[in-house]
């Protein structure tokens, strides 16, 4: 079913499922890749669990950063500029 065919009452639910799916991958992919890479490096250099812990720590840092950017994007509403007709985000928070 396309977005145009989706009833209006189901759109927020579908958006929530889409966001949950995206956030799940945002957490899972860095963790699996970096922890797996760390485990392989530990086996190669015989330094268990040093690189595994480094990989998990780096994946946590990456995940927190990506989630911060995503939450910031969600909280900044998009408005239409009356002068140009273009859409832009409002800067309600200072960086």
C-alpha positions in Angstrom: 0.0 0.0 0.0 1.4 3.4 -1.0 1.4 6.5 1.2 -1.4 8.0 -0.8 -3.6 4.9 -0.2 -2.9 4.8 3.5 -5.8 6.2 5.6 -5.0 9.4 7.5 -5.6 7.7 10.8 -2.8 5.2 10.1 -0.1 7.7 9.1 1.1 8.6 12.6 1.3 4.9 13.4 3.3 4.1 10.3 5.6 7.1 10.9 6.2 5.7 14.4 7.0 2.3 13.1 9.3 3.8 10.5 11.2 5.8 13.1 11.5 2.8 15.4 12.9 0.7 12.6 15.4 3.4 11.7 16.5 3.9 15.3 16.9 0.2 15.7 19.3 0.0 12.7 21.1 3.2 14.0 21.9 1.3 17.2 22.5 -2.2 15.7 24.7 -1.6 12.7 27.6 0.3 14.4 27.5 -2.2 17.3 27.6 -5.3 15.2 30.3 -3.9 12.8 32.6 -2.4 15.4 32.2 -5.1 18.0 32.7 -7.7 15.4 35.7 -6.0 14.0 37.1 -5.6 17.5 36.6 -9.3 18.1 38.4 -10.2 14.9 41.3 -7.9 15.9 41.4 -9.4 19.3 41.8 -12.9 17.8 44.5 -11.7 15.4 46.6 -9.9 18.0 45.6 -12.1 20.9 44.5 -9.1 23.0 41.1 -10.2 24.2 38.9 -8.1 25.1 40.8 -4.9 24.4 39.6 -4.2 20.8 36.1 -5.6 21.5 35.7 -3.0 24.3 37.1 -0.2 22.1 34.7 -1.2 19.3 31.7 -1.2 21.7 32.7 2.2 23.1 33.2 3.7 19.7 29.8 2.3 18.5 28.1 3.9 21.6 29.7 7.3 20.8 28.6 7.0 17.1 25.1 5.9 18.1 24.6 8.8 20.6 25.8 11.3 18.0 23.5 10.0 15.3 20.5 9.8 17.7 21.3 13.4 18.8 21.2 14.6 15.2 18.0 12.7 14.5 16.2 14.0 17.6 17.4 17.5 16.8 15.9 17.1 13.3 12.6 15.9 14.6 12.3 18.7 17.2 13.1 21.5 14.7 9.9 22.0 12.7 10.0 22.8 9.0 8.3 26.0 7.9 7.7 27.6 4.5 9.5 30.9 3.8 6.9 33.4 2.6 9.5 35.4 0.6 11.1 32.6 -1.4 8.5 29.8 -1.1 11.2 27.4 0.0 11.0 25.1 3.0 13.5 25.5 5.8 14.0 24.4 9.4 13.5 26.9 12.2 16.5 27.5 14.5 14.8 27.3 17.8 18.0 25.9 19.5 21.4 27.3 19.6 24.4 25.1 18.6 
